[in-house]
């Protein structure tokens, strides 16, 4: 698991920010299986948070074609954020509120610059 985070923390980082972010050297990973959720926090060499990622899937109870109860994925969200050298944060949010449709459309919002990290 740790190797995957170390190798992939910057995969979604837009190229124009590659040289402007602080690099995490230590990661914390938290999971919540009941909502298929994962949160990863990365810290730089000084122990300051410089990377953030969360993903989760919300499911609702439904029925299949034979009227057996099933869980249906209804909403997915991913937020990834990186701290820039000057302290601001750049983040990207992707989500789908149509996971239960045949056409599962994923929406990725434009890059956002903020003064504080996501929570």
N, C-alpha and C positions, 0 to 999 in steps of 0.2 A: 504494500500500500504506500509506504513512505516514498519508495523509488518513483512510483507513478506521480505523486504530487510534485516531487523535485523536478521531474522531467517535464511536467505539463503546466506548471503554474503560469507560464507566459504564452501559452498557445493561442489564446483569444486576444491577447494584447495587440491593439492596432500598431502597425509598423512605425508610425510617426512618434510613438511614445516609447519604443524599445530602449532607447538610451537615456530616457528621462525618469525611469522608475527605480526605486530602491529594491534591491534583490533580497528575497527572504532566504534565510539559512536554516530556520527551524519552523516546523509546522505543527499545529494542533488540529486534530480531526474529531468532530463530534457527529454522531448519527442518531436518528430517531426513526426506527423501523416502522412505527405505526403510520407515518405519513411519507415513507420513503424519502426522508430528508437527510441531508449531509451539509455540514458547515466546516469549512477549512479556513484557518487563520494562519498567516505566515508572519514571522518576525525577522527583522534584520539583525545584523551582528551586534547591535546595541540593545536588543530585546524589545524594540519598538515595532508595533504592528505596521506592516507594509503591504499585506496582501489579504484579501477577503474573498470568499466564494461561498455561496449557498445554492443548493438545489432542493426542490421538493416536488412531490406529486400528490395531489389531492384526489381521492377516489370517493365515489358515491355508491350506495347500494342500488342494485338494479336486478333485472331478470334477463336470462338468455332466452333464445327462441322457444325453448322447451319449458319456460317459466321456472327454471331453477335460479335461486338467488346467486348473484355474482357481484363482485366489485368492479366498477367501471372507472377507468382513469378519466378525470374530468378537467384537471388544471395542472399545468407544469410551469415551473418558474426556475430560472437560473440568473443569479446576479454575480458578476465577477468584478473586483475592484483592485486597483493598484495605487500605492502612494507614490506621488511624484517627488523628486528631490526637494522641491521647495515646500512640500507639506500638503499640497492639495491632492485630491483623489480623482482618478479617472475610472469610470465604471461603465459596464455594459449590462443591460437587462434584456433577457429573452424570455418569452412566455408563450403559452398556448392555452386559450380558454375553450378550445374545441377538440380536446383529446378524445372525446367520446363520439366524434363525427368521423365519417370515412375520410374526409379531407382534413387531416390534422395539420392545420396551418400554424407555423411557428412565426412569431413576430419578434424581431430584434429592434429595440429602440436605438436612436442615435446615441453616440458616446456622450456621456455626461461628465462635466467637471464640477466637483463640489469641494467645499472647505473641510468637510468631515467625512469620516469613513462610514460605510453602511453598518448597520447593527443586526 
